[in-house]
Amino acid sequence: MDEFIEQLPNLAKDKHKETAAYFKKLKRKPPKDLDYQMQELHDEEFERTDCLTCANCCKTTGPLFTDRDISRIAKHFRMKDAQFIDTYLRIDEDNDYVLQEVPCTFLGADNYCMIYDVRPKACAEFPHTDRKKFQQITNITLKNVAICPAAYNIVEQMKERIKLK
């Protein structure tokens, strides 16, 4: 797994043009059963993939924190929202709250999330390959395939299984 994770950015880069062209076609005319097929591909991949052996998303990127996330996590730590923000977050160039640093502050040495039960929505939904109307999030998926081995595998399987004209 470590070797695959190491190679992933280059693999994604090599396939970037092909995947971007595929996603462009997908946006123009998504199959009627796209959500069903994506859910199936997602479920199949996550039967084989154990995120705890990887945690590359937590090691290399940080999630967006919504106001709801901040309140929920601050409450978990028995902190005020402002104190949680000052301690752990910063505002990025898009004016969103993100972690001050990566790897994630809440990632344990064993790849377990210390705030798993109250984690941000973006973490809970990552890599977003089972989202409804998948064709609307292809831009983020293009980025995620370079970070998440499961997302990469799902997209490669998708290109094999869902033929576009």
N, CA and C of each residue as an Amber inpcrd file, in Angstrom:
protein
   495
   0.8280000  -1.1980000   0.0000000   0.0000000   0.0000000   0.0000000
   0.8650000   1.2530000   0.0000000   1.9420000   1.2710000   0.8060000
   2.8050000   2.4530000   0.8740000   3.3930000   2.8160000  -0.4870000
   3.7950000   1.7830000  -1.2260000   4.3770000   2.0190000  -2.5490000
   3.3410000   2.6300000  -3.4950000   2.1140000   2.1170000  -3.4400000
   1.0330000   2.6340000  -4.2810000   0.7390000   4.0950000  -3.9300000
   0.6840000   4.3970000  -2.6480000   0.4250000   5.7750000  -2.1990000
   1.5340000   6.7100000  -2.6940000   2.7770000   6.2170000  -2.6440000
   3.9160000   7.0030000  -3.1170000   3.8030000   7.3010000  -4.6170000
   3.3420000   6.3140000  -5.3770000   3.2290000   6.4490000  -6.8340000
   1.9690000   7.1880000  -7.2650000   1.0020000   7.2890000  -6.3710000
  -0.3220000   7.8170000  -6.7150000  -0.3110000   9.1900000  -7.3940000
   0.4090000  10.1800000  -6.8840000   0.3930000  11.4810000  -7.5790000
   0.8380000  11.3710000  -9.0430000   1.8600000  10.5650000  -9.3070000
   2.3340000  10.4000000 -10.6880000   1.3400000   9.6130000 -11.5310000
   0.7480000   8.5770000 -10.9500000  -0.2720000   7.8120000 -11.6800000
  -1.4360000   8.7180000 -12.0680000  -1.8910000   9.5200000 -11.1100000
  -3.0040000  10.4470000 -11.3620000  -2.6140000  11.4840000 -12.4160000
  -1.3870000  11.9620000 -12.3390000  -0.9070000  12.9490000 -13.3090000
  -0.8720000  12.3440000 -14.7180000  -0.3950000  11.0970000 -14.8220000
  -0.3360000  10.4090000 -16.1150000  -1.7220000  10.2240000 -16.7340000
  -2.7240000  10.0450000 -15.8890000  -4.1000000   9.8010000 -16.3620000
  -4.9530000  11.0690000 -16.3900000  -4.3750000  12.1980000 -15.9780000
  -5.1540000  13.4240000 -15.7940000  -5.9240000  13.8460000 -17.0570000
  -5.2430000  13.9310000 -18.1870000  -5.9130000  14.3670000 -19.4210000
  -7.0470000  13.4260000 -19.7920000  -6.7700000  12.1350000 -19.7240000
  -7.7710000  11.1180000 -20.0520000  -8.9850000  11.2260000 -19.1230000
  -8.7120000  11.3500000 -17.8370000  -9.7930000  11.4320000 -16.8480000
 -10.5800000  12.7260000 -17.0050000  -9.8950000  13.8320000 -17.2290000
 -10.5650000  15.1260000 -17.4160000 -11.4720000  15.0810000 -18.6490000
 -11.0100000  14.4810000 -19.7250000 -11.8220000  14.3580000 -20.9440000
 -13.0390000  13.4730000 -20.6780000 -12.8330000  12.3960000 -19.9490000
 -13.9400000  11.4980000 -19.5870000 -14.9840000  12.2470000 -18.7560000
 -14.5220000  12.9910000 -17.7570000 -15.4380000  13.7360000 -16.8930000
 -16.1840000  14.8240000 -17.6740000 -15.5360000  15.4140000 -18.6640000
 -16.1900000  16.4320000 -19.4890000 -17.3870000  15.8150000 -20.2270000
 -17.1730000  14.6220000 -20.7860000 -18.2650000  13.9000000 -21.4570000
 -19.3510000  13.5220000 -20.4530000 -18.9280000  13.0970000 -19.2830000
 -19.8710000  12.6790000 -18.2400000 -20.7890000  13.8290000 -17.8370000
 -20.2260000  15.0260000 -17.7130000 -21.0200000  16.1990000 -17.3460000
 -22.0520000  16.5370000 -18.4190000 -21.6390000  16.3720000 -19.6880000
 -22.5430000  16.6930000 -20.7990000 -23.7480000  15.7690000 -20.8510000
 -23.5000000  14.4730000 -20.6500000 -24.5960000  13.5100000 -20.7690000
 -24.3960000  12.3690000 -19.7710000 -24.7130000  12.6270000 -18.4970000
 -24.5370000  11.5620000 -17.5000000 -25.5490000  10.4230000 -17.7180000
 -25.1080000   9.1770000 -17.5560000 -26.0540000   8.0580000 -17.6630000
 -27.1530000   8.1950000 -16.6080000 -28.3390000   7.7200000 -16.9510000
 -29.4750000   7.8290000 -16.0170000 -29.2070000   7.1070000 -14.6950000
 -28.4380000   6.0180000 -14.7490000 -28.1780000   5.2350000 -13.5470000
 -26.8050000   5.5350000 -12.9320000 -26.2640000   6.7120000 -13.1940000
 -24.9290000   7.0520000 -12.7110000 -24.8170000   6.9290000 -11.1910000
 -25.7590000   7.4830000 -10.4470000 -25.6930000   7.4250000  -8.9840000
 -25.6580000   5.9740000  -8.5050000 -26.4770000   5.1260000  -9.1090000
 -26.5180000   3.7100000  -8.7430000 -25.1660000   3.0500000  -9.0330000
 -24.6250000   3.3140000 -10.2180000 -23.3510000   2.6920000 -10.5980000
 -22.2020000   3.1930000  -9.7230000 -22.2040000   4.4720000  -9.4090000
 -21.1530000   5.0200000  -8.5560000 -21.2350000   4.4350000  -7.1510000
 -22.4290000   4.2730000  -6.6400000 -22.5930000   3.6620000  -5.3110000
 -22.0410000   2.2340000  -5.3190000 -22.3270000   1.5120000  -6.3910000
 -21.8410000   0.1370000  -6.5200000 -20.3030000   0.0990000  -6.5850000
 -19.7190000   0.9510000  -7.4170000 -18.2630000   1.0140000  -7.5220000
 -17.6260000   1.4000000  -6.1790000 -18.2280000   2.3750000  -5.5160000
 -17.7560000   2.8360000  -4.2070000 -17.7890000   1.6910000  -3.1920000
 -18.9300000   1.0100000  -3.1190000 -19.0820000  -0.0890000  -2.1550000
 -18.0930000  -1.2150000  -2.4410000 -17.9350000  -1.5750000  -3.7040000
 -16.9940000  -2.6400000  -4.0770000 -15.5730000  -2.2670000  -3.6640000
 -15.1770000  -1.0270000  -3.9370000 -13.8110000  -0.5990000  -3.6050000
 -13.5870000  -0.5950000  -2.1050000 -14.5640000  -0.1260000  -1.3450000
 -14.3620000  -0.0410000   0.0970000 -14.5460000  -1.3740000   0.8110000
 -14.9290000  -2.4150000   0.0920000 -14.8460000  -3.7690000   0.6450000
 -13.3870000  -4.2290000   0.6190000 -12.6070000  -3.7010000  -0.3200000
 -11.1890000  -4.0720000  -0.4780000 -10.2450000  -3.1040000   0.2310000
 -10.6760000  -1.8930000   0.4640000  -9.8020000  -0.8350000   0.9650000
 -10.0640000  -0.5570000   2.4390000  -8.9940000  -0.5580000   3.2040000
  -9.0670000  -0.2020000   4.6240000  -8.3610000   1.1430000   4.7950000
  -9.1220000   2.1740000   5.0520000  -8.5630000   3.5240000   5.1810000
  -7.4970000   3.6090000   6.2740000  -7.5760000   2.7540000   7.2730000
  -6.6150000   2.8030000   8.3770000  -5.2090000   2.3700000   7.9510000
  -5.0940000   1.6840000   6.8250000  -3.7640000   1.3150000   6.3340000
  -3.1590000   2.4440000   5.5060000  -3.9280000   3.4810000   5.2600000
  -3.5020000   4.5680000   4.3790000  -3.5020000   5.9060000   5.1050000
  -4.6680000   6.4650000   5.3160000  -4.8500000   7.7830000   5.9570000
  -4.1230000   8.8950000   5.2130000  -3.8680000   8.7030000   3.9180000
  -3.1490000   9.7100000   3.1420000  -3.9110000  11.0360000   3.1010000
  -5.2380000  10.9680000   3.0960000  -6.0360000  12.1930000   3.0980000
  -5.7440000  13.0190000   4.3490000  -5.6360000  12.3530000   5.4880000
  -5.3770000  13.0420000   6.7560000  -3.9380000  13.5350000   6.8610000
  -3.0410000  12.8490000   6.1570000  -1.6150000  13.1870000   6.2210000
  -1.2290000  14.3080000   5.2660000  -1.9830000  14.4740000   4.1770000
  -1.5600000  15.4000000   3.1260000  -2.5010000  16.5700000   2.8640000
  -3.7320000  16.4680000   3.3030000  -4.6950000  17.5470000   3.0750000
  -5.5020000  17.7910000   4.3380000  -6.2010000  18.8860000   4.3480000
  -7.0680000  19.1760000   5.4790000  -8.4690000  19.4570000   4.9770000
  -9.4630000  19.1040000   5.7610000 -10.8410000  19.3400000   5.3530000
 -11.2710000  20.7860000   5.5750000 -12.3560000  21.1550000   4.9400000
 -13.0280000  22.4090000   5.2670000 -13.8400000  22.1560000   6.5330000
 -13.8940000  23.1420000   7.3930000 -14.6930000  23.0520000   8.6130000
 -15.8660000  24.0090000   8.4730000 -17.0730000  23.4750000   8.4900000
 -18.2630000  24.3190000   8.4530000 -18.5210000  24.8570000   9.8620000
 -19.4180000  25.8270000   9.9640000 -19.7880000  26.3460000  11.2850000
 -20.3480000  25.2270000  12.1590000 -21.1180000  24.3390000  11.5640000
 -21.6850000  23.2040000  12.3240000 -20.5830000  22.2810000  12.8250000
 -19.5930000  22.0180000  11.9510000 -18.4570000  21.1850000  12.3550000
 -17.7460000  21.8140000  13.5450000 -17.4800000  23.0980000  13.4410000
 -16.7540000  23.8140000  14.4890000 -17.5020000  23.7320000  15.8110000
 -18.7840000  23.9910000  15.7840000 -19.5810000  23.9440000  17.0180000
 -19.6010000  22.5420000  17.6220000 -19.7810000  21.5370000  16.7720000
 -19.8540000  20.1460000  17.2380000 -18.5190000  19.7060000  17.8610000
 -17.4220000  20.0210000  17.1840000 -16.1190000  19.5820000  17.6710000
 -15.6990000  20.3870000  18.9010000 -15.9760000  21.6820000  18.8860000
 -15.6700000  22.5220000  20.0590000 -16.4170000  21.9950000  21.2860000
 -17.6750000  21.6520000  21.1030000 -18.4810000  21.1090000  22.2080000
 -17.8440000  19.8100000  22.7190000 -17.3840000  18.9650000  21.8040000
 -16.7250000  17.7080000  22.1550000 -15.5190000  17.9640000  23.0670000
 -14.7700000  19.0250000  22.7690000 -13.5930000  19.3830000  23.5680000
 -13.9350000  20.2940000  24.7550000 -15.2240000  20.6030000  24.9050000
 -15.6870000  21.5160000  25.9560000 -14.9820000  22.8720000  25.8260000
 -14.9820000  23.3420000  24.5820000 -14.3770000  24.6420000  24.2720000
 -15.4410000  25.5400000  23.6690000 -15.1830000  26.8040000  23.6920000
 -16.0150000  27.7470000  22.9430000 -15.5580000  27.6660000  21.4910000
 -16.4720000  27.9800000  20.5650000 -16.1520000  27.9240000  19.1370000
 -14.9110000  28.7530000  18.8140000 -14.8430000  29.9680000  19.3370000
 -13.7220000  30.8680000  19.0530000 -12.3980000  30.2840000  19.5570000
 -12.4440000  29.6320000  20.6900000 -11.2290000  29.0120000  21.2440000
 -10.7760000  27.8590000  20.3520000 -11.7220000  27.0580000  19.8690000
 -11.3860000  25.9590000  18.9610000 -10.7570000  26.5080000  17.6740000
 -11.3660000  27.5460000  17.1360000 -10.8560000  28.1750000  15.9070000
  -9.4320000  28.6860000  16.1330000  -9.2190000  29.4170000  17.2230000
  -7.8950000  29.9830000  17.5000000  -6.8370000  28.8880000  17.6850000
  -7.2340000  27.7770000  18.2660000  -6.2910000  26.6970000  18.5750000
  -5.9320000  25.8570000  17.3480000  -6.9220000  25.5700000  16.5080000
  -6.7110000  24.5670000  15.4580000  -6.8650000  25.0530000  14.0130000
  -7.5700000  26.1560000  13.7980000  -7.9460000  26.5090000  12.4290000
  -7.3460000  27.8260000  11.9530000  -7.4170000  28.0050000  10.6520000
  -7.0520000  29.2640000  10.0060000  -8.0380000  29.4640000   8.8620000
  -8.0670000  30.6780000   8.3220000  -8.9160000  30.9600000   7.1630000
  -8.0260000  30.9060000   5.9250000  -8.4550000  30.1160000   4.9270000
  -7.6450000  29.9720000   3.7050000  -7.9990000  31.0320000   2.6720000
  -7.3930000  30.9120000   1.4870000  -7.5690000  31.9070000   0.4200000
  -9.0070000  31.9680000  -0.1070000  -9.7930000  30.9060000   0.1190000
 -11.2000000  30.9010000  -0.2910000 -12.1280000  31.3590000   0.8330000
 -11.5280000  31.8310000   1.9240000 -12.2710000  32.3060000   3.0850000
 -12.9790000  31.1790000   3.8380000 -12.3990000  29.9760000   3.7820000
 -12.9360000  28.8170000   4.5000000 -12.0430000  28.4920000   5.6870000
 -12.6520000  27.9120000   6.7120000 -11.8620000  27.4330000   7.8460000
 -11.2300000  26.1030000   7.4710000  -9.9110000  26.0180000   7.6840000
  -9.1480000  24.7930000   7.4470000  -8.1680000  24.6230000   8.6060000
  -7.5570000  23.4620000   8.6810000  -6.5630000  23.2120000   9.7240000
  -5.3700000  24.1430000   9.5750000  -4.7670000  24.4880000  10.6890000
  -3.5730000  25.3360000  10.6480000  -2.4140000  24.6100000   9.9820000
  -2.3940000  23.2900000  10.1190000  -1.2980000  22.5080000   9.5420000
  -1.7570000  21.0920000   9.2070000  -1.0090000  20.4600000   8.3110000
  -1.1950000  19.0430000   8.0310000   0.1350000  18.3510000   8.2960000
   0.1650000  17.0990000   8.6910000  -0.9760000  16.2020000   8.8330000
  -1.9730000  16.6880000   9.8790000  -3.1590000  16.1350000   9.8030000
  -4.2470000  16.5290000  10.6930000  -3.8380000  16.3630000  12.1560000
  -4.1240000  17.3830000  12.9230000  -3.8550000  17.4110000  14.3570000
  -4.5180000  16.2430000  15.0750000  -5.6260000  15.7720000  14.5410000
  -6.4250000  14.7580000  15.2220000  -6.1300000  13.3350000  14.7490000
  -5.1070000  13.1750000  13.9090000  -4.7220000  11.8570000  13.4100000
  -3.7340000  11.2260000  14.3750000  -4.0890000  10.0330000  14.8700000
  -3.1900000   9.3200000  15.7740000  -2.1130000   8.5730000  15.0080000
  -1.0740000   8.1390000  15.7010000   0.0340000   7.3930000  15.0890000
  -0.4640000   6.0850000  14.4670000  -1.5900000   5.5810000  14.9650000
  -2.1680000   4.3350000  14.4550000  -3.1410000   4.5800000  13.2920000
  -3.1590000   5.8020000  12.7750000  -4.0570000   6.2360000  11.6910000
  -5.5220000   6.3290000  12.1150000  -5.8010000   6.2370000  13.3940000
  -7.1700000   6.4360000  13.8770000  -7.4010000   7.9240000  14.1060000
  -8.6190000   8.3490000  13.8340000  -9.0110000   9.7310000  14.0600000
  -9.4580000   9.8840000  15.5110000  -8.8530000  10.8420000  16.2070000
  -9.1890000  11.0530000  17.6160000 -10.5550000  11.7020000  17.8040000
 -11.1250000  12.2540000  16.7260000 -12.4450000  12.8820000  16.8340000
 -13.4210000  12.2320000  15.8450000 -13.2080000  10.9500000  15.5630000
 -13.9600000  10.2590000  14.5130000 -15.4740000  10.4530000  14.6400000
 -16.0110000  10.3330000  15.8340000 -17.4650000  10.4320000  16.0240000
 -18.0180000  11.8370000  15.7870000 -17.1600000  12.8400000  15.8250000
 -17.5980000  14.2320000  15.6140000 -16.8190000  14.9000000  14.4760000
 -16.1500000  14.1060000  13.6660000 -15.2780000  14.6310000  12.6010000
 -16.0460000  15.5400000  11.6490000 -15.3200000  16.3940000  10.9270000
 -15.9830000  17.2790000   9.9630000 -16.7400000  16.5000000   8.8900000
 -17.7800000  17.0930000   8.3830000 -18.5890000  16.4850000   7.3310000
 -17.7200000  16.1300000   6.1230000 -16.7790000  16.9910000   5.7850000
 -15.8990000  16.7390000   4.6410000 -15.0940000  15.4510000   4.8360000
 -14.7040000  15.1590000   6.0510000 -13.9770000  13.9160000   6.3440000
 -14.9160000  12.7140000   6.2380000 -16.0920000  12.8550000   6.8060000
 -17.0530000  11.7470000   6.7910000 -17.4430000  11.3540000   5.3690000
 -17.4800000  12.3260000   4.4680000 -17.9210000  12.0650000   3.0940000
 -16.7790000  11.7550000   2.1290000 -15.5410000  11.9630000   2.5450000
 -14.3840000  11.7410000   1.6740000 -14.3010000  10.2740000   1.2640000
 -14.0040000   9.9490000   0.0220000 -13.5710000  10.7700000  -1.1030000
 -14.7220000  11.2230000  -2.0070000 -15.9280000  11.1890000  -1.5030000
 -17.1090000  11.7210000  -2.2030000 -17.5070000  10.9190000  -3.4410000
 -17.0040000   9.7140000  -3.5820000 -17.3030000   8.9050000  -4.7720000
 -18.6850000   8.2670000  -4.7240000 -19.3750000   8.4050000  -3.6240000
 -20.7450000   7.8850000  -3.5410000 -21.7720000   9.0160000  -3.4370000
 -21.3510000  10.2250000  -3.7660000 -22.2560000  11.3750000  -3.7230000
 -23.3000000  11.2980000  -4.8250000 -24.4790000  11.7630000  -4.5280000
 -25.5230000  11.8900000  -5.5510000 -25.0720000  12.9320000  -6.5670000
 -25.5000000  12.7590000  -7.8020000 -25.1360000  13.6700000  -8.8940000
 -23.6100000  13.8240000  -8.9740000 -22.9480000  12.6820000  -8.9980000
 -21.4870000  12.6340000  -9.0360000 -20.8960000  13.5460000 -10.1100000
 -21.5800000  13.6560000 -11.2400000 -21.0550000  14.4750000 -12.3480000
 -20.8340000  15.9320000 -11.9470000 -21.4510000  16.3710000 -10.8480000
 -21.2910000  17.7580000 -10.4080000 -20.0200000  17.9890000  -9.5870000
 -19.3670000  16.9030000  -9.1630000 -18.1740000  17.0700000  -8.3190000
 -16.9190000  16.4840000  -8.9780000 -16.9080000  16.4450000 -10.2930000
 -15.7540000  15.8560000 -10.9730000 -14.4790000  16.6670000 -10.7570000
 -14.5800000  17.9660000 -10.5680000 -13.3760000  18.7810000 -10.3350000
 -12.6530000  18.3610000  -9.0630000 -13.4280000  18.1480000  -7.9970000
 -12.7990000  17.7130000  -6.7460000 -12.3110000  16.2670000  -6.8700000
 -13.0180000  15.4600000  -7.6360000 -12.5950000  14.0730000  -7.8240000
 -11.2570000  14.0140000  -8.5540000 -11.0630000  14.9010000  -9.5230000
  -9.7740000  14.9610000 -10.2280000  -8.6240000  15.2180000  -9.2510000
  -8.8820000  15.9870000  -8.2170000  -7.8630000  16.2360000  -7.1920000
  -7.7320000  15.0360000  -6.2500000  -8.8580000  14.4430000  -5.8870000
  -8.8540000  13.3540000  -4.9130000  -8.1610000  12.0880000  -5.4150000
  -8.1690000  11.8560000  -6.7320000  -7.5170000  10.6440000  -7.2530000
  -6.0020000  10.6810000  -7.0290000  -5.4390000  11.8510000  -6.8120000
  -4.0120000  11.9680000  -6.5370000  -3.6940000  11.7980000  -5.0520000
  -4.7390000  11.7560000  -4.2230000  -4.5940000  11.6730000  -2.7710000
  -5.0530000  10.3220000  -2.2380000  -6.1600000   9.8310000  -2.7870000
  -6.8370000   8.6570000  -2.2380000  -6.7550000   7.4690000  -3.2010000
  -6.0680000   6.4040000  -2.7890000  -5.9850000   5.2190000  -3.6460000
  -7.3670000   4.6560000  -4.0160000  -8.3060000   4.7030000  -3.0970000
  -9.6520000   4.1920000  -3.3820000 -10.3260000   5.0410000  -4.4580000
 -10.2080000   6.3580000  -4.3660000 -10.8000000   7.2420000  -5.3850000
 -10.1720000   6.9570000  -6.7390000  -8.8610000   6.7890000  -6.7730000
  -8.1650000   6.4740000  -8.0220000  -8.7240000   5.1760000  -8.6250000
  -8.8160000   4.1360000  -7.7980000  -9.3220000   2.8430000  -8.2780000
 -10.7700000   2.9430000  -8.7480000 -11.5840000   3.6770000  -8.0290000
 -13.0010000   3.8340000  -8.3970000 -13.1150000   4.5180000  -9.7520000
 -12.3540000   5.5790000  -9.9640000 -12.4210000   6.3100000 -11.2350000
 -11.9150000   5.4300000 -12.3770000 -10.8530000   4.6870000 -12.1430000
 -10.3430000   3.7900000 -13.1920000 -11.3720000   2.7060000 -13.5200000
 -12.0280000   2.1450000 -12.5040000 -13.0920000   1.1580000 -12.7210000
 -14.2810000   1.7880000 -13.4410000 -14.5840000   3.0160000 -13.0690000
 -15.6900000   3.7520000 -13.6800000 -15.4590000   3.9100000 -15.1830000
 -14.2530000   4.2920000 -15.5630000 -13.9310000   4.4860000 -16.9850000
 -14.0450000   3.1690000 -17.7600000 -13.7490000   2.0600000 -17.0800000
 -13.8780000   0.7400000 -17.7130000 -15.3470000   0.3270000 -17.8560000
 -16.1010000   0.5510000 -16.7980000 -17.4710000   0.0490000 -16.7220000
 -18.5040000   0.9340000 -17.4050000 -18.3620000   2.2460000 -17.2370000
 -19.3610000   3.1840000 -17.7730000 -18.8010000   3.8070000 -19.0410000
 -19.1740000   3.2280000 -20.1520000 -18.6910000   3.7310000 -21.4540000
 -19.5180000   4.9380000 -21.8720000 -18.8180000   6.0060000 -22.2820000
 -19.4930000   7.2360000 -22.7100000 -19.2420000   7.4340000 -24.2020000
 -20.2260000   8.0300000 -24.8700000 -20.0960000   8.2650000 -26.3110000
 -19.6200000   9.6590000 -26.5960000
